[in-house]
Amino acid sequence: MKRIAALATCLTLSGCVLSHHSRLSDRGHEFSPEALAEVRLGETDRRWVLDHLGNPDRMYADSNGVIYEYVGKTIRKSDTDFILLFSWQTERVIEEVVTRIVMRNDIVQSIEVRETE
């Protein structure tokens, strides 16, 4: 009986000393439709893309040409504290946006934007 009372007391008090906070943050590259509308397919060159959009997060070549990928992420970061003795943090990607620009001979051929949740 004493153990049950002690456990009930601990559980009751633990509600007072458990705290949880979470916040969203954006990381990486995410472009507005207006910014991407400035890119002219078949005209805009590599230099313009790098000057205005920055360095890509990933770059690789395939049979279509050189592909630049810009990745933007929305991340939920959670902090949990328990009795000021234990603390842990978690991060989870809520949304990811990949902007894919295909270039051939240093000229933009296509742009694709993909969103994942």
Phi and psi in degrees as a GROMACS rama.xvg file:
@    title "Ramachandran Plot"
@    xaxis  label "Phi"
@    yaxis  label "Psi"
@TYPE xy
-63.593  -37.6893  LYS-2
-64.9351  -41.4566  ARG-3
-64.0253  -41.5423  ILE-4
-64.6581  -41.6974  ALA-5
-65.1654  -41.4906  ALA-6
-64.4668  -43.1335  LEU-7
-62.5149  -40.1715  ALA-8
-63.8336  -45.0366  THR-9
-61.7498  -44.4218  CYS-10
-64.5736  -38.4677  LEU-11
-65.603  -45.173  THR-12
-70.7233  -30.1659  LEU-13
-64.6362  -26.7462  SER-14
-63.6507  -25.0698  GLY-15
-83.4106  -19.2922  CYS-16
-117.921  13.954  VAL-17
-105.375  123.501  LEU-18
-127.733  146.887  SER-19
-140.45  128.41  HIS-20
-130.592  141.455  HIS-21
-139.079  152.058  SER-22
-149.214  155.699  ARG-23
-102.474  144.02  LEU-24
-142.177  151.666  SER-25
-104.425  138.711  ASP-26
-133.833  149.004  ARG-27
86.1139  -151.635  GLY-28
-108.562  126.982  HIS-29
-141.65  126.911  GLU-30
-109.499  145.049  PHE-31
-74.1221  156.681  SER-32
-58.5175  -33.3529  PRO-33
-64.3091  -40.6876  GLU-34
-65.2615  -41.9059  ALA-35
-72.2051  -25.6881  LEU-36
-68.4167  -19.9828  ALA-37
-71.2574  -20.6363  GLU-38
-77.7492  125.53  VAL-39
-103.919  115.118  ARG-40
-61.1682  133.949  LEU-41
82.1009  -4.40298  GLY-42
-125.833  -44.5787  GLU-43
-68.0994  134.319  THR-44
-101.274  171.797  ASP-45
-57.7814  -42.9757  ARG-46
-59.3198  -43.7263  ARG-47
-62.324  -44.4006  TRP-48
-59.1074  -47.4325  VAL-49
-66.1061  -39.8452  LEU-50
-67.503  -38.2329  ASP-51
-96.6683  -30.1728  HIS-52
-107.551  -15.4347  LEU-53
90.2777  -179.818  GLY-54
-72.5286  138.709  ASN-55
-71.2569  156.803  PRO-56
-75.2205  -32.8715  ASP-57
-137.962  145.83  ARG-58
-144.134  131.46  MET-59
-154.385  165.129  TYR-60
-112.638  143.604  ALA-61
-142.859  -167.948  ASP-62
-65.7583  -19.7176  SER-63
-84.2467  -17.3829  ASN-64
136.083  -151.457  GLY-65
-96.5586  134.222  VAL-66
-115.565  125.966  ILE-67
-103.48  131.913  TYR-68
-121.894  127.518  GLU-69
-110.808  128.179  TYR-70
-116.944  126.797  VAL-71
-118.074  138.917  GLY-72
-131.721  143.468  LYS-73
-106.661  123.633  THR-74
-119.646  135.085  ILE-75
-99.0476  120.003  ARG-76
-108.399  127.021  LYS-77
-118.624  135.979  SER-78
-118.042  129.858  ASP-79
-126.828  130.759  THR-80
-121.744  140.3  ASP-81
-131.024  116.118  PHE-82
52.2356  30.2587  ILE-83
56.8589  5.46731  LEU-84
-101.835  -34.0546  LEU-85
-119.095  139.147  PHE-86
-146.367  138.171  SER-87
-144.183  153.007  TRP-88
-124.119  144.25  GLN-89
-132.451  147.643  THR-90
-127.39  136.996  GLU-91
-139.205  132.939  ARG-92
-75.3484  121.165  VAL-93
-89.0365  -40.7793  ILE-94
-148.485  144.476  GLU-95
-132.142  131.933  GLU-96
-119.669  123.199  VAL-97
-112.799  120.874  VAL-98
-101.674  119.914  THR-99
-113.552  119.977  ARG-100
-115.19  122.444  ILE-101
-102.021  128.44  VAL-102
-122.232  141.505  MET-103
-129.227  128.677  ARG-104
54.3271  40.8845  ASN-105
62.645  21.2133  ASP-106
-121.21  134.938  ILE-107
-65.4099  126.652  VAL-108
-103.86  -35.4943  GLN-109
-157.418  157.372  SER-110
-132.411  134.642  ILE-111
-134.591  133.996  GLU-112
-117.416  124.095  VAL-113
-120.015  134.695  ARG-114
-114.401  136.307  GLU-115
-127.152  149.931  THR-116
